[in-house]
């Protein structure tokens, strides 16, 4: 999901924190993200091609993100010496957007959102395999708990959901986990807003090519839907960044799970979809897994800081 957060991007201990403001921003970000994905699904029902939704998501969000950076930090803040790393992140991020948008088109909103929250599970596995990070019994137990939750929710034997849609959603979660590792590295030198800016900018040229082949004429309501995708996506990115500016990851990250509630409400209100009982049970397992992984990360970072101070 777009909610992937680099664990290294935390509020500095020497600057003011505003925890309630941070929580409010993160909750607003989740509302905007849920709105964006609902609009993506709605646009698909109105005949909008996926390539169009992806292009307008980025094209409309770019001036919003850049304007915010100029207002807060000044235009020179977008300067970077790591354009190659930003390009790698943009390539993976663009593919991830395709999979994320596709999962919301193929699956009910609540189920697509819940599967997306399996990302920390895959991030833990990749960190252990690729970065050789120490992953003890607690984290592996959380990973196993999360996978059990996915199996309970999806029930492959029951044919509740199209298996292709489930595969796309899981693929999106895996790719988002890969992106989180790149964000962790970028976060050492780059601000979160700058990372969002370069991702949005670099992804636009290939998305423009896709638009050339798939652009269509639309009625005014469909254009409003596409504009809404871009605006809600851009605001979500800024609010997520702002939340991390005013509060630590361990505080704001649990707010991400509020998007499950918004997705459920949108699905019920627009498409008369209501999650199955197995979805709620599986979601509880996945959320518990993600929260426990986040807590263990918080404990690890705090322990490392204490060792540095000593």
C-alpha positions in Angstrom: 0.0 0.0 0.0 0.8 3.7 -0.2 0.9 3.6 3.5 4.3 1.9 3.6 6.6 3.8 6.0 10.3 3.7 6.2 11.1 2.7 9.8 14.1 5.1 9.8 11.9 8.2 9.3 11.1 9.2 12.8 10.7 12.4 14.6 14.0 13.7 16.0 14.2 13.6 19.8 15.5 17.2 19.9 12.5 18.8 18.2 9.0 19.5 19.4 6.4 16.7 19.1 2.7 17.3 18.8 1.3 13.8 19.2 -2.4 14.6 18.9 -1.8 16.6 15.8 0.3 13.8 14.4 -2.5 11.3 15.1 -5.1 13.6 13.4 -2.9 13.9 10.3 -2.4 10.2 10.1 -6.2 9.5 10.5 -6.9 12.1 7.8 -4.3 10.5 5.5 -6.1 7.1 5.9 -9.4 8.7 5.1 -7.9 10.2 1.9 -6.3 6.9 0.9 -9.5 5.0 1.4 -11.3 7.7 -0.6 -8.7 7.5 -3.4 -9.0 3.7 -3.7 -12.8 3.9 -3.7 -12.6 6.5 -6.5 -10.3 4.2 -8.4 -12.8 1.4 -8.2 -15.6 3.8 -9.1 -13.7 5.1 -12.1 -13.3 1.5 -13.3 -17.0 1.0 -13.3 -17.4 4.2 -15.4 -15.1 2.8 -18.1 -11.8 4.5 -17.1 -8.8 2.5 -18.0 -6.3 1.7 -15.3 -3.6 3.7 -17.2 -5.7 6.8 -17.0 -6.3 6.5 -13.2 -2.6 6.0 -12.6 -1.6 9.0 -14.7 -4.1 11.4 -13.2 -3.2 10.2 -9.7 0.4 11.3 -10.2 -0.2 14.3 -12.5 -2.7 16.0 -10.2 -0.7 15.1 -7.0 2.6 16.5 -8.3 1.8 20.3 -8.1 0.1 19.7 -4.7 3.3 18.0 -3.3 5.7 20.5 -4.9 3.6 23.5 -3.8 3.7 22.1 -0.2 7.5 21.6 -0.3 8.0 25.2 -1.7 5.8 26.6 1.0 7.4 24.8 3.9 11.0 24.2 2.8 11.5 26.2 -0.4 12.0 24.9 -4.0 15.6 24.1 -3.4 14.6 21.4 -1.0 13.9 19.0 -3.9 17.6 19.0 -4.8 19.1 15.5 -4.5 22.4 13.7 -5.1 20.6 10.3 -5.1 18.6 10.4 -8.3 19.5 6.8 -9.1 18.0 5.5 -5.9 14.9 7.7 -6.5 14.6 6.2 -9.9 14.7 2.7 -8.6 12.1 3.6 -6.0 10.0 5.1 -8.8 10.2 2.0 -11.0 9.1 -0.3 -8.1 6.6 2.3 -6.9 4.9 2.5 -10.3 4.6 -1.2 -10.6 3.3 -1.3 -7.0 0.7 1.3 -7.9 -0.5 -0.8 -10.8 -0.9 -3.8 -8.5 -2.5 -1.8 -5.7 -5.0 -0.1 -8.0 -5.7 -3.5 -9.7 -6.3 -5.2 -6.4 -9.0 -2.6 -5.4 -10.6 -3.0 -8.8 -10.7 -6.8 -8.6 -11.6 -7.2 -4.9 -14.1 -5.7 -2.5 -12.6 -2.6 -0.8 -12.3 -4.1 2.7 -10.6 -7.3 1.6 -8.2 -5.4 -0.7 -7.3 -3.1 2.2 -6.8 -5.9 4.7 -4.6 -7.9 2.4 -2.5 -4.8 1.8 -1.8 -4.7 5.5 0.2 -7.9 5.2 3.1 -5.7 4.0 4.9 -5.7 7.3 4.9 -9.5 7.2 6.8 -9.5 3.9 9.0 -6.6 5.0 10.1 -8.6 8.0 11.0 -11.6 5.8 12.9 -9.5 3.3 14.8 -7.7 6.0 15.9 -11.0 7.4 16.8 -12.5 4.0 18.3 -9.5 2.2 19.5 -7.2 5.0 20.5 -10.0 7.4 18.7 -8.3 10.2 18.3 -10.2 13.4 14.8 -11.6 13.5 13.9 -13.5 16.6 11.1 -15.7 17.8 8.7 -12.8 18.5 8.8 -11.5 14.9 8.7 -14.9 13.3 5.7 -15.7 15.4 4.0 -12.4 14.3 4.8 -13.4 10.6 3.1 -16.8 11.1 0.1 -15.1 12.8 -0.3 -12.8 9.8 -0.2 -15.6 7.3 -2.8 -17.5 9.3 -5.0 -14.3 9.1 -4.6 -14.1 5.3 -5.6 -17.8 4.9 -8.6 -17.3 7.2 -9.8 -14.3 5.3 -9.1 -15.5 1.7 -10.3 -19.1 2.3 -8.9 -20.4 -1.1 -11.1 -23.5 -1.0 -14.3 -21.5 -0.7 -14.1 -19.3 -3.8 -15.2 -16.2 -2.0 -12.9 -14.0 -4.0 -11.3 -14.3 -7.4 -7.9 -15.9 -6.8 -6.3 -13.6 -9.4 -7.4 -10.6 -7.4 -6.0 -12.1 -4.3 -2.7 -12.8 -6.1 -2.5 -9.2 -7.3 -3.2 -7.9 -3.8 -0.5 -10.1 -2.3 1.9 -9.1 -5.1 1.3 -5.5 -4.2 2.0 -6.2 -0.6 5.3 -7.9 -1.4 6.4 -5.1 -3.7 5.4 -2.5 -1.1 7.6 -4.4 1.3 10.5 -4.1 -1.2 9.9 -0.4 -1.5 10.0 0.0 2.3 13.6 -1.3 2.3 14.5 1.4 -0.3 12.7 4.0 1.7 14.6 3.0 4.8 17.9 3.6 2.9 16.6 6.9 1.3 15.4 8.1 4.7 19.0 8.3 5.9 19.6 11.4 3.7 16.3 12.4 2.1 13.2 13.9 3.6 10.0 12.1 3.1 8.4 14.9 1.1 11.3 15.0 -1.3 11.1 11.3 -1.8 7.4 11.6 -2.6 8.2 14.4 -5.0 10.8 12.5 -7.0 8.6 9.3 -7.1 5.7 11.3 -8.5 7.9 13.2 -11.0 9.9 10.2 -12.3 6.8 8.0 -12.7 5.0 10.5 -14.9 6.9 10.0 -18.2 6.1 6.2 -18.5 2.6 6.8 -17.3 2.2 9.5 -20.0 3.1 6.8 -22.6 0.4 4.6 -21.2 -2.1 7.5 -21.3 -1.4 8.1 -25.0 -2.6 4.7 -25.9 -5.5 4.4 -23.4 -6.9 8.0 -23.1 -10.6 8.3 -23.6 -13.3 11.0 -23.6 -15.3 11.1 -20.4 -18.3 12.9 -19.0 -18.0 15.6 -16.3 -18.7 13.2 -13.4 -16.0 10.8 -14.5 -13.5 13.7 -14.8 -14.4 14.8 -11.3 -13.7 11.2 -10.1 -10.3 11.3 -11.8 -9.5 14.7 -10.2 -10.6 13.3 -6.9 -8.1 10.4 -7.2 -5.2 12.9 -7.7 -6.2 15.3 -5.0 -7.0 12.7 -2.3 -3.8 10.8 -3.2 -1.7 14.0 -2.9 -3.3 15.1 0.4 -2.8 11.6 1.8 0.9 11.7 1.0 1.4 15.1 2.6 -0.6 14.1 5.7 1.4 10.9 6.1 4.6 12.9 5.9 3.3 15.5 8.3 2.3 12.9 10.8 5.9 11.6 10.9 7.1 15.1 11.3 5.1 15.7 14.5 5.1 12.2 16.0 7.2 9.0 16.0 6.3 6.0 13.9 5.4 3.9 16.9 2.6 6.4 17.7 1.2 7.1 14.2 1.5 3.7 12.5 -1.4 2.0 14.3 -3.7 4.7 12.9 -3.2 3.2 9.4 -5.6 0.4 10.3 -8.5 2.9 10.5 -8.5 2.7 6.7 -10.2 -0.8 7.0 -13.2 0.9 8.6 -13.4 3.6 5.8 -13.0 0.9 3.1 -15.8 -1.1 4.7 -18.1 2.0 4.8 -17.3 3.0 1.2 -17.9 -0.6 0.0 -21.2 -0.8 1.8 -22.4 2.6 0.8 -21.4 2.5 -2.9 -21.5 -1.2 -3.8 -23.6 -2.7 -1.0 -20.5 -4.9 -0.1 -20.2 -6.1 3.5 -17.2 -8.1 4.7 -17.7 -11.8 5.4 -17.2 -13.0 9.0 -14.0 -14.7 7.9 -12.7 -11.3 6.7 -13.1 -9.8 10.2 -11.4 -12.7 11.8 -8.5 -12.7 9.3 -8.2 -8.9 9.6 -7.9 -9.2 13.4 -5.0 -11.6 12.9 -3.3 -9.5 10.3 -3.7 -6.3 12.3 -2.3 -7.9 15.4 0.6 -9.2 13.4 1.4 -5.8 12.0 1.1 -4.0 15.3 3.3 -6.5 17.0 6.0 -6.2 14.3 5.8 -2.4 14.7 6.2 -2.7 18.4 9.2 -4.9 18.2 10.7 -2.4 15.7 10.1 0.3 18.3 11.7 -1.7 21.0 14.7 -2.5 18.8 15.2 1.2 17.9 14.9 2.3 21.5 17.4 -0.4 22.6 19.9 0.8 19.9 19.6 4.4 21.1 20.3 3.4 24.7 23.4 1.5 23.6 24.6 4.6 21.6 24.0 6.9 24.6 25.8 4.5 27.0 
